[in-house]
Amino acid sequence: MIGDKLAYHSGFKQTNNKIIDTLRSQLLSGQRICIAIGGESGSGKTSLAYALLLDIENSLGLKGYLFHGDDYFFLPPKDNHNQRLKDIANVGSSEVDLKLLDKHLSSFLSNKGHINKPLVHYENNSIGCETIDSSRFDFCIVEGTYTMLLKNTTYKVFIENSFIDTKSNRVKRARDIMNDFNEKVLEIEHNIINEQSKYANMLVKNEVFK
């Protein structure tokens, strides 16, 4: 995912310690695991996932890879937005190639070597490709709006903050246009995504951006 700036937020440390304590034995046993981070737009999925990856690496001496759900949209960002403008009913998990993402997670967990995955470039409104070598990593984290629906994950963490809670963070992020249409999209996503929290192993509240 080109165009998203990642920064470590120490405010996730307490949450990350709980996750690490829960999964420590699996991580240190040599078993390859995949942790899913899900939630609504602006809830801090990417920030939590990145902080968790670094905390696991630093505390356990392992190497992790971060999958971004946004890379698996069928259409690049602007084209996907235009499809929503044509028909807002297009909003939902069908916009994302979850089958391909699950396939790549399965390959990663099975350590099948090279994985050719999509890579979104926001500014260019394009979807390219990158190759990763799964043998270079010990675990992976996948973050995205619909990751609770994935089958090939070991542990699922859901951020409970709603699109109303995250409004100030979305304004600061300035990645999406703030207008009535996009707020309606977020409301639709909320009704879909909120139901997915039942698949999570852990529910958390993001206090970092308050």
C-alpha positions as CSV (number, residue, x, y, z in Angstrom):
1,M,0.0,0.0,0.0
2,I,1.9,3.0,-1.3
3,G,0.9,6.4,0.0
4,D,0.0,5.6,3.6
5,K,2.6,6.8,6.2
6,L,3.1,4.4,9.1
7,A,4.2,5.6,12.5
8,Y,4.6,3.8,15.8
9,H,2.1,4.8,18.5
10,S,3.2,3.9,22.0
11,G,-0.4,4.3,23.2
12,F,-1.2,0.8,21.8
13,K,1.5,-0.7,24.1
14,Q,-1.0,-2.0,26.8
15,T,-3.2,-3.6,24.2
16,N,-0.2,-5.1,22.4
17,N,1.1,-6.6,25.6
18,K,-2.2,-8.4,26.2
19,I,-2.1,-9.8,22.6
20,I,1.5,-10.8,22.9
21,D,0.9,-12.5,26.3
22,T,-2.0,-14.4,24.9
23,L,0.0,-15.6,21.8
24,R,3.5,-15.9,23.3
25,S,3.6,-19.7,23.4
26,Q,2.4,-20.0,19.8
27,L,4.8,-17.4,18.6
28,L,7.8,-18.8,20.4
29,S,7.0,-22.4,19.5
30,G,7.9,-21.8,15.8
31,Q,4.3,-22.1,14.7
32,R,3.5,-19.6,12.0
33,I,0.5,-17.5,13.0
34,C,-1.6,-14.7,11.5
35,I,-3.2,-12.0,13.6
36,A,-6.2,-10.1,12.1
37,I,-6.9,-6.5,13.0
38,G,-10.4,-5.3,12.0
39,G,-12.7,-2.3,12.6
40,E,-14.3,0.7,10.9
41,S,-12.6,3.3,8.8
42,G,-10.3,5.6,10.8
43,S,-10.5,3.3,13.9
44,G,-6.7,2.9,13.9
45,K,-6.4,-0.6,12.4
46,T,-3.2,0.2,10.4
47,S,-1.7,2.0,13.4
48,L,-2.4,-0.8,15.8
49,A,-1.3,-3.5,13.4
50,Y,2.0,-1.7,12.7
51,A,2.7,-1.0,16.4
52,L,1.8,-4.7,17.2
53,L,4.2,-5.9,14.5
54,L,7.1,-3.8,16.0
55,D,6.3,-4.8,19.6
56,I,6.3,-8.5,18.7
57,E,9.5,-8.2,16.8
58,N,11.2,-6.2,19.6
59,S,10.0,-8.3,22.5
60,L,10.3,-11.8,21.0
61,G,13.0,-11.4,18.4
62,L,10.8,-12.5,15.5
63,K,10.2,-11.1,12.0
64,G,6.7,-10.2,10.9
65,Y,5.0,-9.1,7.7
66,L,2.0,-6.7,7.5
67,F,-0.8,-7.4,4.9
68,H,-3.1,-4.5,4.1
69,G,-6.7,-5.3,3.3
70,D,-6.9,-2.1,1.1
71,D,-4.4,-3.7,-1.3
72,Y,-7.1,-6.4,-2.1
73,F,-9.9,-4.1,-3.3
74,F,-10.9,-5.1,-6.8
75,L,-10.7,-1.5,-8.0
76,P,-8.2,1.2,-7.2
77,P,-9.5,3.9,-4.8
78,K,-10.9,6.5,-7.1
79,D,-12.5,3.9,-9.4
80,N,-14.0,2.2,-6.4
81,H,-15.4,5.5,-5.2
82,N,-17.0,6.2,-8.6
83,Q,-18.7,2.8,-8.5
84,R,-20.2,3.7,-5.1
85,L,-21.4,7.0,-6.6
86,K,-23.2,5.0,-9.3
87,D,-24.8,2.8,-6.8
88,I,-24.2,3.1,-3.1
89,A,-25.4,-0.5,-2.7
90,N,-21.9,-1.5,-4.0
91,V,-20.5,-0.7,-0.5
92,G,-19.5,-3.8,1.3
93,S,-17.2,-6.8,1.5
94,S,-17.9,-7.7,-2.1
95,E,-15.6,-4.7,-3.0
96,V,-12.6,-6.7,-1.6
97,D,-11.1,-9.9,-3.0
98,L,-11.2,-11.7,0.4
99,K,-10.8,-15.1,-1.4
100,L,-7.4,-14.0,-2.8
101,L,-6.3,-12.5,0.5
102,D,-7.3,-15.8,2.3
103,K,-5.3,-17.7,-0.3
104,H,-2.2,-15.6,0.3
105,L,-2.6,-15.9,4.1
106,S,-2.8,-19.7,3.6
107,S,0.4,-19.7,1.5
108,F,2.1,-17.6,4.2
109,L,1.1,-19.9,7.0
110,S,2.2,-22.9,5.0
111,N,5.5,-21.1,4.2
112,K,5.2,-21.8,0.5
113,G,7.8,-19.2,-0.5
114,H,7.1,-16.4,-2.9
115,I,3.7,-14.7,-2.9
116,N,2.7,-12.3,-5.7
117,K,0.3,-9.9,-4.1
118,P,-1.5,-6.7,-5.2
119,L,-0.2,-3.3,-4.2
120,V,-2.3,-0.2,-4.3
121,H,-0.8,3.2,-5.1
122,Y,-3.2,5.8,-3.8
123,E,-1.9,8.8,-5.7
124,N,-1.7,7.0,-9.0
125,N,-5.0,5.4,-8.5
126,S,-3.5,2.1,-9.6
127,I,-3.0,-1.5,-8.4
128,G,0.4,-3.0,-9.1
129,C,2.1,-6.1,-7.7
130,E,4.8,-7.0,-5.3
131,T,6.4,-10.3,-4.4
132,I,7.2,-11.3,-0.8
133,D,9.2,-14.3,0.4
134,S,7.2,-15.9,3.2
135,S,10.3,-17.8,4.3
136,R,11.8,-14.5,5.5
137,F,9.1,-14.0,8.1
138,D,7.9,-15.8,11.3
139,F,4.4,-14.4,11.6
140,C,2.0,-12.0,9.8
141,I,-0.6,-9.4,10.7
142,V,-3.5,-8.5,8.4
143,E,-5.4,-5.3,8.9
144,G,-8.5,-4.2,7.1
145,T,-12.2,-3.4,7.2
146,Y,-13.4,-7.0,6.6
147,T,-10.6,-9.1,8.1
148,M,-13.0,-10.7,10.7
149,L,-14.5,-12.6,7.7
150,L,-11.1,-14.2,6.8
151,K,-10.7,-17.9,7.4
152,N,-6.9,-18.3,7.5
153,T,-6.2,-16.3,10.6
154,T,-5.0,-17.5,14.0
155,Y,-6.3,-14.7,16.2
156,K,-8.7,-11.8,15.6
157,V,-8.7,-8.4,17.2
158,F,-11.6,-6.0,16.6
159,I,-11.4,-2.2,17.3
160,E,-14.9,-1.2,18.6
161,N,-14.7,2.6,17.8
162,S,-17.5,3.6,15.4
163,F,-17.3,6.0,12.5
164,I,-18.8,8.6,14.9
165,D,-16.0,8.0,17.4
166,T,-13.4,8.3,14.7
167,K,-14.5,11.4,12.9
168,S,-11.8,13.7,14.3
169,N,-9.1,11.1,13.3
170,R,-10.5,10.8,9.8
171,V,-10.4,14.6,9.5
172,K,-6.7,14.6,10.6
173,R,-5.9,11.7,8.3
174,A,-7.4,13.7,5.4
175,R,-7.4,10.7,3.1
176,D,-11.1,10.8,2.4
177,I,-13.3,13.7,1.4
178,M,-15.6,14.6,4.3
179,N,-19.1,15.0,2.8
180,D,-22.6,13.7,3.3
181,F,-22.1,10.9,0.7
182,N,-19.0,9.5,2.4
183,E,-20.6,9.8,5.8
184,K,-23.5,7.7,4.4
185,V,-21.0,5.2,3.1
186,L,-19.4,5.0,6.6
187,E,-22.9,4.5,8.1
188,I,-23.5,1.5,5.8
189,E,-20.1,0.1,6.6
190,H,-20.8,0.5,10.3
191,N,-24.0,-1.6,10.0
192,I,-22.0,-4.3,8.2
193,I,-18.8,-4.3,10.2
194,N,-20.3,-4.0,13.6
195,E,-21.9,-7.4,13.2
196,Q,-18.5,-8.9,12.5
197,S,-17.2,-8.1,16.0
198,K,-18.8,-11.5,17.1
199,Y,-16.0,-13.3,15.2
200,A,-13.2,-11.6,17.2
201,N,-11.1,-13.2,19.9
202,M,-10.5,-9.8,21.5
203,L,-12.4,-6.5,21.5
204,V,-10.5,-3.3,22.1
205,K,-11.1,0.4,22.3
206,N,-8.7,2.8,20.6
207,E,-7.8,5.5,23.1
208,V,-4.8,6.8,21.1
209,F,-6.4,9.5,19.1
210,K,-8.7,10.9,21.8
